[in-house]
Amino acid sequence: MSQKIHVHNKKLDEFKSKTLYDKLEIGQQHFIDDICDQHKLSFQELRQLTEACRDLDMWQEQSLETWWKKEFSQSVLKGPALKKYLFKKLRAHLDNLKKSEKAYLKAAPVVKKPRESSKVITQKSDKNIMGMCPVASEKTVCCNLRTIDAVENCAFGCSYCSVQTFYSKNFVFDEKFSEKLNSIDLQSDRFYHIGTGQASDSLLWGNRNNNLDSLCTFATQHPKVLLELKTKSDNISYFLENAIPQNMVLSWSMNTQTVIENEEHFTASLEKRLNAARRVANKGIKVAFHFHPMVYYQGWDTDYPELADRLMHMFSPNEVLFISFGTVTLIKPVMKNVRQLGYSTKILQMDMVPDPHGKLTYPDDVKIKLFKTQYSSFAPWHNKTFFYLCMEKSSIWHNTMGYDYPTNEEFEAEFGRHTMTKLRG
């Protein structure tokens, strides 16, 4: 018997290195060890248990140890039947937490993800700086956005961000950025919507490497391009001090202050984002807003409509080119990174289903509830500003907006017609 126990323990030690066990606090590890001794866990059971322990800790929910001991004490089962019962109950407990509106505890301190030690470098690169939006697809109603990678990597610490998994930890500027912009071949007779906020925040870096100078020149040379600079910052000094091409729009990722405080670390506050947008609009520069990602939490149905109302009071619809809605989408490398870091976040506390691109996101009914509520909140602007959904299938459009576009080309054309007409007006 002792030989069998020794073999099992040796196997378990090998398993632990392939799970989150080493990332747990010492007390949590001791608790996991006790369960291993009591129930002779398989690798999959150990993985589930360490992941649950990590998640509950990050979500600031009741600890796994407290929950487990309570359920253990209330059961009369023993042996394999008890283990099966406890794991079934645990899965149900986690599912219930994920399906419910998550509760951000205002009294609880938010342990922010720390800034990493990174370098800002400028280097030569053979990479093509322009391409299609990485989620452009015929599987969803898509605006055919093109992207320009002005910088690689972002210094903000949003918990849900996929950019953090694409690049090295350094922030990289392309030495030949201006030359590459000049060499982009565009058809002179067609509309293009081009954004620079996919690989990094568009305004965070200001005019470093003369990137904003180069982008303004590019926009001036291509009057049929709508050049969008998307941000979560309030770094707008360049735009207040320089002449800006008419076909350049500054867009802000908007979220409630609750989400900003808990999930969008190091970004500008809601107040600072709104004030920055107001200041550039005062100068005559068009602005836009992306409610993306909308998060399903206790209070969302009050907080998001209040933000919509505030926007409509701060801006006129003539100043706002477009407003989009989107929600949380996660790729597995991001989820792995979130759990490895282990900082306070509820972003993984959500009911996840695959979207048409294979990413994990909210179920359709949650998305429709989020989008429909916010779209309705902007009812006074429905015929005055262009609204759209980002990366969503046609059924979500119909249930939210009451229509969709048969093809991505028709969506792109309508987007161009509306925005460019407003720019000229």
BATOR-812208 format. One record per residue (C-alpha): x, y, z; residue in one letter; residue number from 1. Coordinates in steps of 0.2 Angstrom, whole numbers. Layout:
+-------+-------+-------+---+-----+
!    c1 !    c2 !    c3 ! r !   k !
+-------+-------+-------+---+-----+
!     X !     Y !     Z ! A ! NUM !
...
+-------+-------+-------+---+-----+
***
This chain:
+-------+-------+-------+---+-----+
!    c1 !    c2 !    c3 ! r !   k !
+-------+-------+-------+---+-----+
!     0 !     0 !     0 ! M !   1 !
!    14 !    12 !     5 ! S !   2 !
!    22 !     9 !   -12 ! Q !   3 !
!     6 !    13 !   -21 ! K !   4 !
!     5 !    29 !   -11 ! I !   5 !
!    23 !    34 !   -16 ! H !   6 !
!    20 !    31 !   -34 ! V !   7 !
!     4 !    41 !   -34 ! H !   8 !
!    13 !    56 !   -25 ! N !   9 !
!    27 !    55 !   -37 ! K !  10 !
!    15 !    56 !   -52 ! K !  11 !
!     6 !    70 !   -43 ! L !  12 !
!    22 !    80 !   -41 ! D !  13 !
!    25 !    79 !   -59 ! E !  14 !
!     7 !    84 !   -63 ! F !  15 !
!     8 !   100 !   -52 ! K !  16 !
!    22 !   108 !   -63 ! S !  17 !
!     9 !   107 !   -78 ! K !  18 !
!    -4 !   116 !   -68 ! T !  19 !
!    -6 !   133 !   -59 ! L !  20 !
!    -1 !   124 !   -42 ! Y !  21 !
!    16 !   134 !   -41 ! D !  22 !
!     7 !   150 !   -44 ! K !  23 !
!    -4 !   148 !   -28 ! L !  24 !
!     0 !   155 !   -11 ! E !  25 !
!     8 !   142 !     1 ! I !  26 !
!    -8 !   140 !    11 ! G !  27 !
!   -18 !   136 !    -4 ! Q !  28 !
!    -5 !   124 !   -10 ! Q !  29 !
!    -6 !   115 !     7 ! H !  30 !
!   -25 !   114 !     5 ! F !  31 !
!   -23 !   107 !   -12 ! I !  32 !
!   -10 !    94 !    -5 ! D !  33 !
!   -23 !    89 !     8 ! D !  34 !
!   -36 !    86 !    -5 ! I !  35 !
!   -24 !    76 !   -16 ! C !  36 !
!   -20 !    65 !    -1 ! D !  37 !
!   -38 !    62 !     4 ! Q !  38 !
!   -45 !    59 !   -14 ! H !  39 !
!   -31 !    53 !   -25 ! K !  40 !
!   -34 !    66 !   -39 ! L !  41 !
!   -31 !    63 !   -57 ! S !  42 !
!   -21 !    76 !   -67 ! F !  43 !
!   -37 !    83 !   -74 ! Q !  44 !
!   -45 !    85 !   -57 ! E !  45 !
!   -29 !    93 !   -50 ! L !  46 !
!   -29 !   105 !   -65 ! R !  47 !
!   -48 !   109 !   -62 ! Q !  48 !
!   -45 !   112 !   -43 ! L !  49 !
!   -29 !   123 !   -45 ! T !  50 !
!   -38 !   133 !   -59 ! E !  51 !
!   -54 !   135 !   -48 ! A !  52 !
!   -43 !   141 !   -33 ! C !  53 !
!   -34 !   154 !   -44 ! R !  54 !
!   -50 !   160 !   -52 ! D !  55 !
!   -60 !   162 !   -35 ! L !  56 !
!   -45 !   171 !   -28 ! D !  57 !
!   -44 !   183 !   -43 ! M !  58 !
!   -62 !   186 !   -43 ! W !  59 !
!   -62 !   190 !   -24 ! Q !  60 !
!   -75 !   177 !   -21 ! E !  61 !
!   -76 !   165 !    -6 ! Q !  62 !
!   -60 !   155 !    -6 ! S !  63 !
!   -60 !   137 !   -13 ! L !  64 !
!   -54 !   131 !     4 ! E !  65 !
!   -69 !   139 !    13 ! T !  66 !
!   -82 !   133 !     0 ! W !  67 !
!   -74 !   115 !    -1 ! W !  68 !
!   -74 !   113 !    18 ! K !  69 !
!   -92 !   118 !    20 ! K !  70 !
!   -98 !   106 !     6 ! E !  71 !
!   -88 !    92 !    13 ! F !  72 !
!   -95 !    94 !    30 ! S !  73 !
!  -113 !    94 !    24 ! Q !  74 !
!  -111 !    78 !    14 ! S !  75 !
!  -113 !    60 !    21 ! V !  76 !
!  -105 !    52 !     6 ! L !  77 !
!   -87 !    44 !     7 ! K !  78 !
!   -73 !    38 !    -5 ! G !  79 !
!   -75 !    40 !   -24 ! P !  80 !
!   -93 !    45 !   -22 ! A !  81 !
!   -89 !    60 !   -11 ! L !  82 !
!   -75 !    66 !   -23 ! K !  83 !
!   -87 !    64 !   -38 ! K !  84 !
!  -101 !    74 !   -28 ! Y !  85 !
!   -89 !    88 !   -23 ! L !  86 !
!   -82 !    91 !   -41 ! F !  87 !
!   -99 !    91 !   -48 ! K !  88 !
!  -105 !   104 !   -35 ! K !  89 !
!   -89 !   114 !   -38 ! L !  90 !
!   -92 !   115 !   -57 ! R !  91 !
!  -110 !   120 !   -53 ! A !  92 !
!  -104 !   134 !   -41 ! H !  93 !
!   -92 !   141 !   -54 ! L !  94 !
!  -105 !   140 !   -68 ! D !  95 !
!  -117 !   150 !   -57 ! N !  96 !
!  -104 !   163 !   -53 ! L !  97 !
!  -100 !   165 !   -72 ! K !  98 !
!  -118 !   166 !   -78 ! K !  99 !
!  -123 !   179 !   -65 ! S ! 100 !
!  -119 !   197 !   -66 ! E ! 101 !
!  -102 !   199 !   -58 ! K ! 102 !
!  -101 !   210 !   -43 ! A ! 103 !
!   -87 !   222 !   -42 ! Y ! 104 !
!   -84 !   226 !   -23 ! L ! 105 !
!   -81 !   245 !   -21 ! K ! 106 !
!   -75 !   242 !    -4 ! A ! 107 !
!   -62 !   230 !    -9 ! A ! 108 !
!   -45 !   236 !   -14 ! P ! 109 !
!   -40 !   233 !   -32 ! V ! 110 !
!   -23 !   225 !   -34 ! V ! 111 !
!   -18 !   232 !   -50 ! K ! 112 !
!    -7 !   223 !   -63 ! K ! 113 !
!    10 !   231 !   -61 ! P ! 114 !
!    19 !   240 !   -75 ! R ! 115 !
!    32 !   228 !   -83 ! E ! 116 !
!    50 !   234 !   -85 ! S ! 117 !
!    50 !   237 !  -104 ! S ! 118 !
!    60 !   247 !  -116 ! K ! 119 !
!    54 !   259 !  -129 ! V ! 120 !
!    65 !   256 !  -145 ! I ! 121 !
!    65 !   262 !  -163 ! T ! 122 !
!    72 !   249 !  -175 ! Q ! 123 !
!    72 !   244 !  -194 ! K ! 124 !
!    59 !   232 !  -199 ! S ! 125 !
!    54 !   223 !  -215 ! D ! 126 !
!    36 !   221 !  -208 ! K ! 127 !
!    21 !   227 !  -218 ! N ! 128 !
!    13 !   241 !  -207 ! I ! 129 !
!    -4 !   239 !  -216 ! M ! 130 !
!   -17 !   225 !  -216 ! G ! 131 !
!   -35 !   220 !  -214 ! M ! 132 !
!   -42 !   221 !  -196 ! C ! 133 !
!   -37 !   204 !  -188 ! P ! 134 !
!   -55 !   199 !  -185 ! V ! 135 !
!   -61 !   204 !  -203 ! A ! 136 !
!   -72 !   190 !  -209 ! S ! 137 !
!   -87 !   185 !  -219 ! E ! 138 !
!   -93 !   175 !  -203 ! K ! 139 !
!   -98 !   192 !  -195 ! T ! 140 !
!  -105 !   209 !  -201 ! V ! 141 !
!   -89 !   218 !  -203 ! C ! 142 !
!   -84 !   235 !  -209 ! C ! 143 !
!   -68 !   230 !  -218 ! N ! 144 !
!   -57 !   241 !  -207 ! L ! 145 !
!   -39 !   242 !  -212 ! R ! 146 !
!   -26 !   244 !  -199 ! T ! 147 !
!    -9 !   253 !  -198 ! I ! 148 !
!     3 !   247 !  -185 ! D ! 149 !
!    11 !   263 !  -180 ! A ! 150 !
!    18 !   255 !  -164 ! V ! 151 !
!    20 !   237 !  -158 ! E ! 152 !
!    14 !   234 !  -140 ! N ! 153 !
!     4 !   244 !  -127 ! C ! 154 !
!     9 !   251 !  -111 ! A ! 155 !
!    -8 !   250 !  -103 ! F ! 156 !
!   -13 !   235 !   -93 ! G ! 157 !
!   -31 !   231 !   -98 ! C ! 158 !
!   -35 !   213 !   -91 ! S ! 159 !
!   -44 !   207 !  -107 ! Y ! 160 !
!   -31 !   214 !  -120 ! C ! 161 !
!   -24 !   202 !  -133 ! S ! 162 !
!   -10 !   214 !  -138 ! V ! 163 !
!     0 !   208 !  -123 ! Q ! 164 !
!     1 !   191 !  -131 ! T ! 165 !
!     6 !   196 !  -148 ! F ! 166 !
!    23 !   205 !  -145 ! Y ! 167 !
!    38 !   205 !  -135 ! S ! 168 !
!    38 !   216 !  -119 ! K ! 169 !
!    46 !   230 !  -127 ! N ! 170 !
!    37 !   245 !  -136 ! F ! 171 !
!    44 !   245 !  -154 ! V ! 172 !
!    43 !   260 !  -166 ! F ! 173 !
!    47 !   257 !  -184 ! D ! 174 !
!    62 !   267 !  -190 ! E ! 175 !
!    55 !   268 !  -208 ! K ! 176 !
!    37 !   272 !  -203 ! F ! 177 !
!    35 !   288 !  -213 ! S ! 178 !
!    43 !   279 !  -229 ! E ! 179 !
!    31 !   264 !  -227 ! K ! 180 !
!    16 !   276 !  -225 ! L ! 181 !
!    21 !   285 !  -241 ! N ! 182 !
!    23 !   268 !  -251 ! S ! 183 !
!     5 !   262 !  -246 ! I ! 184 !
!    -4 !   259 !  -263 ! D ! 185 !
!   -22 !   265 !  -262 ! L ! 186 !
!   -36 !   266 !  -275 ! Q ! 187 !
!   -39 !   284 !  -277 ! S ! 188 !
!   -57 !   282 !  -281 ! D ! 189 !
!   -63 !   272 !  -266 ! R ! 190 !
!   -66 !   275 !  -248 ! F ! 191 !
!   -55 !   267 !  -234 ! Y ! 192 !
!   -58 !   266 !  -216 ! H ! 193 !
!   -41 !   264 !  -208 ! I ! 194 !
!   -37 !   263 !  -189 ! G ! 195 !
!   -21 !   264 !  -179 ! T ! 196 !
!   -27 !   257 !  -163 ! G ! 197 !
!   -25 !   238 !  -166 ! Q ! 198 !
!    -6 !   235 !  -161 ! A ! 199 !
!    -5 !   249 !  -148 ! S ! 200 !
!   -15 !   264 !  -141 ! D ! 201 !
!   -15 !   278 !  -155 ! S ! 202 !
!   -12 !   293 !  -144 ! L ! 203 !
!    -3 !   286 !  -129 ! L ! 204 !
!    14 !   290 !  -137 ! W ! 205 !
!    11 !   307 !  -143 ! G ! 206 !
!    22 !   312 !  -158 ! N ! 207 !
!    36 !   301 !  -154 ! R ! 208 !
!    46 !   296 !  -169 ! N ! 209 !
!    36 !   309 !  -178 ! N ! 210 !
!    22 !   296 !  -180 ! N ! 211 !
!     8 !   309 !  -178 ! L ! 212 !
!    16 !   321 !  -191 ! D ! 213 !
!    17 !   306 !  -203 ! S ! 214 !
!    -1 !   301 !  -200 ! L ! 215 !
!    -7 !   319 !  -203 ! C ! 216 !
!     3 !   320 !  -219 ! T ! 217 !
!    -4 !   303 !  -225 ! F ! 218 !
!   -22 !   308 !  -221 ! A ! 219 !
!   -20 !   325 !  -231 ! T ! 220 !
!   -13 !   315 !  -246 ! Q ! 221 !
!   -28 !   303 !  -246 ! H ! 222 !
!   -44 !   313 !  -244 ! P ! 223 !
!   -55 !   298 !  -247 ! K ! 224 !
!   -47 !   289 !  -232 ! V ! 225 !
!   -55 !   291 !  -215 ! L ! 226 !
!   -40 !   289 !  -203 ! L ! 227 !
!   -46 !   284 !  -185 ! E ! 228 !
!   -34 !   286 !  -170 ! L ! 229 !
!   -42 !   276 !  -156 ! K ! 230 !
!   -37 !   278 !  -138 ! T ! 231 !
!   -40 !   276 !  -119 ! K ! 232 !
!   -28 !   290 !  -115 ! S ! 233 !
!   -30 !   309 !  -113 ! D ! 234 !
!   -14 !   314 !  -122 ! N ! 235 !
!   -21 !   326 !  -134 ! I ! 236 !
!    -9 !   341 !  -134 ! S ! 237 !
!    -3 !   337 !  -152 ! Y ! 238 !
!   -20 !   340 !  -158 ! F ! 239 !
!   -23 !   356 !  -149 ! L ! 240 !
!    -7 !   363 !  -155 ! E ! 241 !
!    -7 !   358 !  -174 ! N ! 242 !
!   -18 !   359 !  -189 ! A ! 243 !
!   -27 !   342 !  -191 ! I ! 244 !
!   -34 !   335 !  -207 ! P ! 245 !
!   -52 !   335 !  -209 ! Q ! 246 !
!   -53 !   316 !  -213 ! N ! 247 !
!   -45 !   312 !  -196 ! M ! 248 !
!   -56 !   306 !  -182 ! V ! 249 !
!   -51 !   303 !  -164 ! L ! 250 !
!   -60 !   289 !  -155 ! S ! 251 !
!   -61 !   284 !  -137 ! W ! 252 !
!   -64 !   267 !  -130 ! S ! 253 !
!   -78 !   271 !  -117 ! M ! 254 !
!   -82 !   261 !  -102 ! N ! 255 !
!   -90 !   264 !   -85 ! T ! 256 !
!   -78 !   270 !   -71 ! Q ! 257 !
!   -82 !   253 !   -62 ! T ! 258 !
!   -74 !   243 !   -77 ! V ! 259 !
!   -60 !   256 !   -79 ! I ! 260 !
!   -55 !   255 !   -61 ! E ! 261 !
!   -55 !   236 !   -61 ! N ! 262 !
!   -50 !   230 !   -78 ! E ! 263 !
!   -42 !   244 !   -88 ! E ! 264 !
!   -26 !   248 !   -77 ! H ! 265 !
!   -15 !   263 !   -81 ! F ! 266 !
!   -28 !   270 !   -93 ! T ! 267 !
!   -36 !   288 !   -92 ! A ! 268 !
!   -51 !   289 !   -80 ! S ! 269 !
!   -68 !   291 !   -88 ! L ! 270 !
!   -68 !   309 !   -83 ! E ! 271 !
!   -52 !   312 !   -92 ! K ! 272 !
!   -57 !   303 !  -108 ! R ! 273 !
!   -73 !   313 !  -109 ! L ! 274 !
!   -64 !   329 !  -106 ! N ! 275 !
!   -51 !   326 !  -118 ! A ! 276 !
!   -64 !   321 !  -132 ! A ! 277 !
!   -73 !   337 !  -127 ! R ! 278 !
!   -58 !   348 !  -129 ! R ! 279 !
!   -53 !   341 !  -147 ! V ! 280 !
!   -71 !   343 !  -152 ! A ! 281 !
!   -71 !   361 !  -147 ! N ! 282 !
!   -57 !   363 !  -160 ! K ! 283 !
!   -68 !   356 !  -173 ! G ! 284 !
!   -60 !   339 !  -174 ! I ! 285 !
!   -73 !   325 !  -176 ! K ! 286 !
!   -74 !   312 !  -162 ! V ! 287 !
!   -81 !   294 !  -160 ! A ! 288 !
!   -84 !   282 !  -146 ! F ! 289 !
!   -82 !   263 !  -145 ! H ! 290 !
!   -92 !   255 !  -130 ! F ! 291 !
!   -80 !   240 !  -131 ! H ! 292 !
!   -79 !   229 !  -122 ! P ! 293 !
!   -96 !   231 !  -113 ! M ! 294 !
!   -95 !   220 !   -97 ! V ! 295 !
!  -109 !   211 !   -89 ! Y ! 296 !
!  -109 !   215 !   -70 ! Y ! 297 !
!  -121 !   221 !   -57 ! Q ! 298 !
!  -125 !   239 !   -61 ! G ! 299 !
!  -121 !   238 !   -80 ! W ! 300 !
!  -140 !   242 !   -84 ! D ! 301 !
!  -139 !   258 !   -75 ! T ! 302 !
!  -120 !   263 !   -78 ! D ! 303 !
!  -120 !   261 !   -97 ! Y ! 304 !
!  -136 !   271 !  -100 ! P ! 305 !
!  -130 !   285 !   -88 ! E ! 306 !
!  -114 !   286 !   -98 ! L ! 307 !
!  -124 !   287 !  -115 ! A ! 308 !
!  -135 !   301 !  -107 ! D ! 309 !
!  -119 !   310 !  -102 ! R ! 310 !
!  -112 !   309 !  -119 ! L ! 311 !
!  -127 !   316 !  -127 ! M ! 312 !
!  -127 !   331 !  -115 ! H ! 313 !
!  -108 !   334 !  -118 ! M ! 314 !
!  -108 !   333 !  -137 ! F ! 315 !
!  -119 !   337 !  -151 ! S ! 316 !
!  -123 !   322 !  -164 ! P ! 317 !
!  -114 !   333 !  -177 ! N ! 318 !
!   -98 !   332 !  -168 ! E ! 319 !
!   -99 !   313 !  -166 ! V ! 320 !
!   -95 !   302 !  -182 ! L ! 321 !
!  -100 !   285 !  -176 ! F ! 322 !
!  -103 !   275 !  -160 ! I ! 323 !
!  -100 !   256 !  -159 ! S ! 324 !
!  -104 !   242 !  -147 ! F ! 325 !
!   -94 !   227 !  -143 ! G ! 326 !
!   -91 !   215 !  -129 ! T ! 327 !
!   -78 !   204 !  -121 ! V ! 328 !
!   -69 !   192 !  -133 ! T ! 329 !
!   -55 !   181 !  -126 ! L ! 330 !
!   -42 !   170 !  -134 ! I ! 331 !
!   -34 !   156 !  -124 ! K ! 332 !
!   -17 !   164 !  -123 ! P ! 333 !
!   -24 !   179 !  -114 ! V ! 334 !
!   -34 !   168 !  -102 ! M ! 335 !
!   -18 !   159 !   -98 ! K ! 336 !
!    -9 !   175 !   -96 ! N ! 337 !
!   -22 !   182 !   -84 ! V ! 338 !
!   -21 !   166 !   -73 ! R ! 339 !
!    -2 !   166 !   -73 ! Q ! 340 !
!    -2 !   184 !   -67 ! L ! 341 !
!   -15 !   181 !   -54 ! G ! 342 !
!   -20 !   199 !   -51 ! Y ! 343 !
!   -38 !   205 !   -45 ! S ! 344 !
!   -49 !   204 !   -60 ! T ! 345 !
!   -66 !   197 !   -64 ! K ! 346 !
!   -64 !   197 !   -83 ! I ! 347 !
!   -64 !   178 !   -83 ! L ! 348 !
!   -79 !   177 !   -72 ! Q ! 349 !
!   -91 !   175 !   -87 ! M ! 350 !
!  -101 !   162 !   -96 ! D ! 351 !
!   -90 !   159 !  -111 ! M ! 352 !
!   -96 !   152 !  -128 ! V ! 353 !
!   -86 !   152 !  -145 ! P ! 354 !
!   -89 !   166 !  -157 ! D ! 355 !
!   -89 !   163 !  -176 ! P ! 356 !
!   -70 !   166 !  -175 ! H ! 357 !
!   -67 !   153 !  -162 ! G ! 358 !
!   -64 !   166 !  -148 ! K ! 359 !
!   -73 !   165 !  -132 ! L ! 360 !
!   -87 !   178 !  -128 ! T ! 361 !
!  -104 !   180 !  -120 ! Y ! 362 !
!  -119 !   170 !  -125 ! P ! 363 !
!  -130 !   178 !  -138 ! D ! 364 !
!  -144 !   182 !  -125 ! D ! 365 !
!  -131 !   192 !  -114 ! V ! 366 !
!  -124 !   201 !  -129 ! K ! 367 !
!  -142 !   206 !  -135 ! I ! 368 !
!  -146 !   212 !  -118 ! K ! 369 !
!  -131 !   223 !  -117 ! L ! 370 !
!  -131 !   230 !  -134 ! F ! 371 !
!  -150 !   233 !  -135 ! K ! 372 !
!  -150 !   242 !  -119 ! T ! 373 !
!  -136 !   254 !  -124 ! Q ! 374 !
!  -143 !   256 !  -142 ! Y ! 375 !
!  -160 !   261 !  -135 ! S ! 376 !
!  -151 !   273 !  -123 ! S ! 377 !
!  -145 !   283 !  -138 ! F ! 378 !
!  -163 !   284 !  -146 ! A ! 379 !
!  -162 !   303 !  -148 ! P ! 380 !
!  -147 !   300 !  -159 ! W ! 381 !
!  -152 !   286 !  -170 ! H ! 382 !
!  -155 !   296 !  -186 ! N ! 383 !
!  -141 !   308 !  -182 ! K ! 384 !
!  -125 !   297 !  -179 ! T ! 385 !
!  -119 !   281 !  -187 ! F ! 386 !
!  -121 !   266 !  -175 ! F ! 387 !
!  -114 !   248 !  -177 ! Y ! 388 !
!  -109 !   232 !  -169 ! L ! 389 !
!   -91 !   226 !  -169 ! C ! 390 !
!   -87 !   208 !  -174 ! M ! 391 !
!  -105 !   202 !  -172 ! E ! 392 !
!  -116 !   190 !  -183 ! K ! 393 !
!  -131 !   196 !  -192 ! S ! 394 !
!  -143 !   188 !  -179 ! S ! 395 !
!  -136 !   199 !  -165 ! I ! 396 !
!  -138 !   214 !  -177 ! W ! 397 !
!  -156 !   210 !  -180 ! H ! 398 !
!  -160 !   208 !  -162 ! N ! 399 !
!  -151 !   223 !  -157 ! T ! 400 !
!  -153 !   236 !  -171 ! M ! 401 !
!  -167 !   228 !  -181 ! G ! 402 !
!  -157 !   227 !  -197 ! Y ! 403 !
!  -140 !   221 !  -204 ! D ! 404 !
!  -130 !   223 !  -220 ! Y ! 405 !
!  -131 !   208 !  -232 ! P ! 406 !
!  -112 !   210 !  -236 ! T ! 407 !
!   -97 !   217 !  -228 ! N ! 408 !
!   -95 !   228 !  -244 ! E ! 409 !
!  -112 !   236 !  -241 ! E ! 410 !
!  -108 !   239 !  -223 ! F ! 411 !
!   -92 !   247 !  -228 ! E ! 412 !
!  -100 !   258 !  -241 ! A ! 413 !
!  -114 !   264 !  -230 ! E ! 414 !
!  -101 !   268 !  -216 ! F ! 415 !
!   -91 !   278 !  -229 ! G ! 416 !
!  -106 !   287 !  -236 ! R ! 417 !
!  -112 !   293 !  -219 ! H ! 418 !
!   -95 !   298 !  -211 ! T ! 419 !
!   -88 !   307 !  -226 ! M ! 420 !
!  -104 !   316 !  -228 ! T ! 421 !
!  -104 !   322 !  -210 ! K ! 422 !
!   -86 !   327 !  -212 ! L ! 423 !
!   -90 !   338 !  -227 ! R ! 424 !
!  -105 !   345 !  -219 ! G ! 425 !
+-------+-------+-------+---+-----+
***
